[in-house]
Amino acid sequence: MLVKEITPALHRLQEAFLIYEDQFDGEWDRGWHKFSDMHPDVDLKKHTRHDALKILIQRFAYRLVCFDEKMVKSFYKLPNKEIKVAISALVDDDVLRETESGYMLCEDFKMLKTFTAEPIKSVYAMHRNDVLVKSNEHWLKERFTHTYPDTLYYMLIDGEFRGAAIGKFRYTPEIEDVMLELPQAEAAERKDEILQAIQHLCGENNPIKKYQGGKI
């Protein structure tokens, strides 16, 4: 069988807790084992599906601070109906609070009422598997479209997603271009800062070929 046929089947079995991928040594070759052999003491019936989802959403809220149903769907890939029921139950239990921007933990809502944040001035290249990217993937893919095979990183600039490093991933990232939603003058002024953030992730041996369509 082809790898592209085997891998999705393995991932489905992994999601069902039937098999387990051993990644302890960080090597390329990773063994697959029966989940029950690797984790004999795990009780898969300890929580109902509904209660387990409530726990997951509380942890999600702790990491994201403020979120909406689409973000939960984007990250966990679960049915909308189940997500809505779990969030509603958490609101009824006074665990979550609904705000104009979305939902947040009640303790965070109380703290933020008296908290004043400093303006953010930073640039980060965010990996596609980062929790911020995965939970906003539903709109990031639509917003930053291009004709290259891969979006390698999304650019978090001053606390907002404002661009992407695009190209192709083979054995290492091959960055063809950097697309940005910034005024031309600001993009030019912060060019070195943005390129440095990308190079920090992809490594100095993987040159960036273009910036805003122009050769570097």
BAVEX-159827 format. One record per residue: residue in three letters; x, y, z of N, C-alpha, C, O in turn. Coordinates in steps of 0.02 Angstrom, whole numbers, plus 50000, padded with zeros to 5 digits. Each point is the difference from the previous one (the first is absolute). Layout:
N
ALAXYZXYZXYZXYZ;...
! end
This chain:
216
MET500424994050000499585006050000500445006350000500574999850022;LEU499155005549953500365006349999499985003450068499524999250038;VAL501005004649977500035003750063499395004650008499735000650055;LYS500075002649890499435004650004499354996450016499515003250020;GLU500474990249970499414996150019500064997450072499514999750037;ILE501104998449982500114997250067499945005350054499684998850052;THR500625007149937500035005150052499315002350024499905000450061;PRO499635001249895499335002050026499664994550041499665001450049;ALA500454992249931499704994550038500314999550070499644998950049;LEU501015002049955500345000050065499755005650045499894999050059;HIS500025006949911499775005850039499284998950025499845002150056;ARG499744994849904499324998650022500014995150059499625000950048;LEU500804994049948500064995250055500285003350062499824998350057;GLN500645006549933500295003750056499475004450034499975000350061;GLU499625003049899499485004350028499484995950038499675002650045;ALA500254991149937499524995650033500324996550061499674995950032;PHE500965005849984500364997150057500074992449992499984996450050;LEU500105001349889500114992949987500744998549991500234994550017;ILE500145010349956500734999249995500345006350025499685005250009;TYR500984994350002500385005450030500665000849963500354995149988;GLU499825011149995500635001549966500535001750052499935004950037;ASP500604991249965500535001050049500495005249974500344998949949;GLN499705006950085500435005549977500525002050052500265005649999;PHE499904989850048500425002050057500715001949980500305004150035;ASP499974993249911500705001249984500105005549949500565002049987;GLY498905000449982500055005549952500304998049934500175004449960;GLU499914989250027500304997849937499464999849945499405000750013;TRP500834998549924499544999749944499594993650001499405000249985;ASP500914994250033499644993650002499654999350066500334999650052;ARG499015000249947499614999750061499554993949999499664998649950;GLY500344997850105499614993950003499275001250017499845004950034;TRP499734990849941499295000250016499834993850043500224994549985;HIS499395006750067499834994650047499255000250015499665005049988;LYS500094989550038499315000150024499955004850059500424999850045;PHE499085004449954499925005050053499964996750069500305002450048;SER499334992249956499904996550064500654997250028500074999350060;ASP500414998949895500654997550023500435005650029500354999150050;MET499615006849920500415005650023499705003550060500365002750042;HIS498974997349963499665003550055499474995450030499405001249992;PRO500814993650043499534995150027499545002750055499474997150013;ASP500735008450019499615002550057499515005549981499635002450043;VAL500354999649894499555005349979499284997449997499864994849971;ASP499695009050060499294998350000499655004449948499875005950014;LEU499984991449928499695004049947499265001550014499705003949964;LYS500034993050087499305001250017499925004350063499465000650029;LYS501105002449993499985004150061499535005949992499655001850048;HIS500345001249892499575005849987499534998449942500174996249955;THR499245006650046499574999749941500315004749948500425004250016;ARG499374995049922500255004249946499845007450015500435004349989;HIS498984997050036499795006950016500445002950055500245005649993;ASP499874990650061500415002550055500735000949980500335004850021;ALA499914990649937500695000749976500085006349958500515003450005;LEU499004998149953500035006049958499985006350043500345004949984;LYS499284995050070499995005750046500695001350030500215005750007;ILE500144988950010500685000750027500475002849947500405004550015;LEU499554993049924500435002449946499885007449987500485003849990;ILE498894998350009499855007049985500255004650056500225005649986;GLN499754992150076500285004150055500755000949990500265005550011;ARG500094989249969500725000649988500135004549940500485003950000;PHE499114995549950500055004249940499925007450019500375004349977;ALA499134997150066499875006850023500595002750040500165005949995;TYR500154989850044500585002150041500585002249955500355004850015;ARG499754991649929500555001649955499855006049955500435004349990;LEU498964995949984499825005249951499735006350032499995005349968;VAL499784994450093499695005550038499315001649972499504999450036;CYS500465002549901499355001749969499934995949935500474999749960;PHE498954997250031499914995749942499274999849980499575002450037;ASP500304994749904499304999049979499924992749978500484996149999;GLU498915002249982499864993049982500394997849938500214994249996;LYS499905010349957500364998249939500734998350015500294995749968;MET499995007650082500694998550019500064993150031500484996349987;VAL499035001850054499994993350029499934994849945500354994950000;LYS499205006449953499894995549944500644999349958500184994549980;SER500165011050008500605000049960500554995950032500384996549966;PHE499675003950101500544996650035499864992650012500424995749988;TYR498975002850035499844993150019499664996049946499954993850005;LYS499805009549942499674996649945499414995750024499914994349979;LEU499695008450067499424996550027499365003149973500015005749976;PRO499424990850028499375002649975499785006450036500085000650060;ASN499645004249902499785006450028499504999050056500025003450051;LYS499524991949940499484998950049500294998250068499785002650051;GLU500704992949950500314997950063500375005850033499985000950061;ILE500365003149898500375005850027499525005050032500125002450055;LYS499334999149911499525004850026499694997650065499925004050047;VAL499914989649957499694997250061500495000450058499815001950056;ALA500834996549932500505000150053500135007250024500055001250060;ILE500005003549893500115007050019499405002650040500095003550050;SER499314994949928499405002250035499994997450072499815003650046;ALA500404990149963500014997150067500525003550043499885001150060;LEU500695000749912500525003550038499785007150019500175002450054;VAL499445000849903499725006650017499504999350057500015003950047;ASP499564991049949499514998850053500344998450066499735001650053;ASP500854995249945500374998250061500435005650026500374999150048;ASP499595006849920500415005950018500754998649994500415002850037;VAL499774992949916500704998849984500235004849945500555002750002;LEU499014998249948500145004549945499535006050003499454999750027;ARG500795005849944499605006149995499985002149927500535000349968;GLU498885001150006499945002449931500105007549998499705003750039;THR500734998749915500145007149992499895002049928499824995949958;GLU500285010550026499935002449932500514996849953499884999449940;SER500704998750087500534997249959499994992549997500344997049958;GLY499284999850086499984992750002499924997650072499745003650042;TYR500494990449971499954997150067500685000250034500524999749968;MET499465000950099500614999650040499834997250069499425000150021;LEU501094997550013499904997650068499775005750045500225005749992;CYS499334992850054499725005350043500555003650039499975006150010;GLU500554990150014500535003350038500415004749955500245005250024;ASP499844993049912500355004549954499595006349987500265005549996;PHE499084993649997499555005749988500055004950058500025006149989;LYS499984991550072500045004350059500675003750002500025005950015;MET500524990649969500665003050002500085005449946500285005350013;LEU499474993349927500085004649944499605006450008500145005049966;LYS499364994950077499615006150012500435005550031499855005949992;THR500684992250044500425005050033500724999849972500465002750031;PHE499634994249911500674999149971500075004349938499564999949957;THR500995003750037500145004049941500634997249966500545000150029;ALA499394997549910500564996949965500435005349967499755005049976;GLU500904993750022500475004349965499964998449925499884994349982;PRO500225010649974500004998749928500544994849983500555000150026;ILE499274995349929500474994749980500415002249940499735002649951;LYS500924996450054500455001649944500464994049991500524999550032;SER499294995949923500394993949992499854996849933499485001449969;VAL500964994250009499904996149939500184992850014500554998550024;TYR498994997049961500124992950008499794996349936499475001449972;ALA500944993950007499804995349948499704994050036500334996850040;MET499035001749946499644994950037499934993649959499765000149944;HIS500474994450085499964993549967499274998149989499575002050039;ARG500294994249909499314998149984499674995850055499394999850004;ASN501014996950038499714995950053499965003750067499804997050050;ASP500385009449951499925003950061499265000650018499585000549955;VAL500264999650110499305000250021499645006249974499414999749983;LEU500945005950012499695006249975499824999349926499485002349978;VAL500964994349985499874999049928499444995049991499525001349962;LYS500524992950071499504994849990499305002350020499514997949970;SER500445006350080499345002350022499725005649957499415001750005;ASN501015001249953499775005349954500074997849927499945004149954;GLU500194989650036500134997449933499425001049952500105000749940;HIS499294999350087499415000449957499975006549960499735000149945;TRP500555005450082500005006249962500695001749973500055003749950;LEU500484993850081500675001449975500104997349929500295003449958;LYS499474990550030500084997049934499635003949946500245000449943;GLU499195002350075499615003949951500305006949988499975002649945;ARG500325000250107500255006849995500675000549964500115004549960;PHE500334990750054500675000249971500064994549947500324994950011;THR499375006349932500014995249945500585001649952500215005849995;HIS500034989049971500565000849954500034993949955499614995450008;THR500865004749945500054994549952500564995150016500114995249963;TYR500265006150090500544995450020499714993850034499445000250024;PRO500954994349978499744993850031499835000650074499504997250022;ASP500915006650017499915000050073500035007050030500355004449975;THR499274996450079500105005650045500444997350056499794995550037;LEU500815007149969500494997250047499925003050070500034996450050;TYR499875010249953499905003450064499505005649991499945002849945;TYR499704998850108499585006050001500355005250042500314998450051;MET499645007949928500365005450034499565003550051499495003149982;LEU500704996550081499645003450055500385006550014500534999950031;ILE499185005649947500335006550005499605004550046499425001549987;ASP500905000650067499675004350051499354996850025499515003450012;GLY500514990049997499434996550029499454998149952499484997550021;GLU500625003749913499494998349951500334996249942500575001349982;PHE499044994049989500254996649940499965004749941499465002249980;ARG501134999449991500035005049947500364997649937500155004049956;GLY499984989450040500344997749940500204992750006499814996550047;ALA500575001249903500214993049998500654999249961500135003749953;ALA500274991450067500594998049962499784993949958499764995150028;ILE500335005349907499714994949955500534996949956500525003049987;GLY499354990949991500484996449958499844992749998499454998049982;LYS501044997850037499904992749999500434996850054500575002150011;PHE499154992950022500384996250049500204993349970499574996049982;ARG501085002950012500244993449978500334996850061499654997950046;TYR501015001949955500334997650060500115005850049500054999050061;THR499975006949911500045006250040499555005249967499804999049942;PRO500025006450093499575005149970500365003749943500565002450009;GLU499104998249934500265003949944499555006149992499464999549971;ILE500765006150054499585006050002500095004149937500545002749988;GLU498934997749973500035003649937499845007450008500285004249965;ASP499274997450081499785007050006499705001250069499814995450035;VAL500145011049983499685002150062499455004949981500145005549974;MET499234992750038499445004449984499755003250064499944996650052;LEU499905009949945499825003750060499405004449988499895002549945;GLU499724998550107499455004950000500235006050042499735001350054;LEU500775002249921500265005950033500055005749950500104998849941;PRO499845007450083500135005649954500714999349972500454997650034;GLN499635004549904500644999149966500595002950039500534996950004;ALA499375009050026500555003250037500184995950062500594999350016;GLU498914998150019500134996150060500344993349983500454997850035;ALA499324999149910500304993749978500745001049984500414995750015;ALA499765009949954500695001549983500415001550063500574997850006;GLU499145006050039500345001950062500164993950044500524999850033;ARG499034995349968500074994350045500254993749964499954994550026;LYS500315006449914500214994349959500514995650037499914993950003;ASP500615009150024500524996050034499724996350060500174994250011;GLU499405009150026499694996950059499574994049980500014994950034;ILE499625005849912499564994649977500404994249973499864994250015;LEU500655007349944500414994749972500394996250054500094994049996;GLN500135009750054500364996850056499564995250038500224994650021;ALA499145007349988499534995650036499884993549961499964994650030;ILE500005005949904499914994049959500634995750000499974993950007;GLN500615009449986500634996449998500134996450066500344994850002;HIS499405007950052500094997050066499684993050002500254995650035;LEU499215003449928499664993649998500284995449946500134994150012;CYS499975008649928500194995749944500754998649998500224995349966;GLY500185008750069500724999050001500375004249948499725001749948;GLU500894999950068500405004349956500174996749934500155003549951;ASN499834989950046500174996449938499434999649950500074997149946;ASN499355005850072499425000049955499835007249981499595003150034;PRO500724999549914499915007049982499295001649977499664995949970;ILE500125010250045499355002549978500105003549933500415004549995;LYS499234993349954500145002449932499695006849984500315004149966;LYS499074997150059499665006349983499675003050062499864996650049;TYR500025009949948499655003750053499495004549967500195004749965;GLN499184994050046499475003949968500064999849924499855004849966;GLY500364989350009500054999249927500655002149968500134998549942;GLY500285005250096500645002349972500584995650022500024997850058;LYS500455000949898500574995850016500425003150055500095006150003;ILE500174989650040500435002350055500734999349978500465001750038;
! end
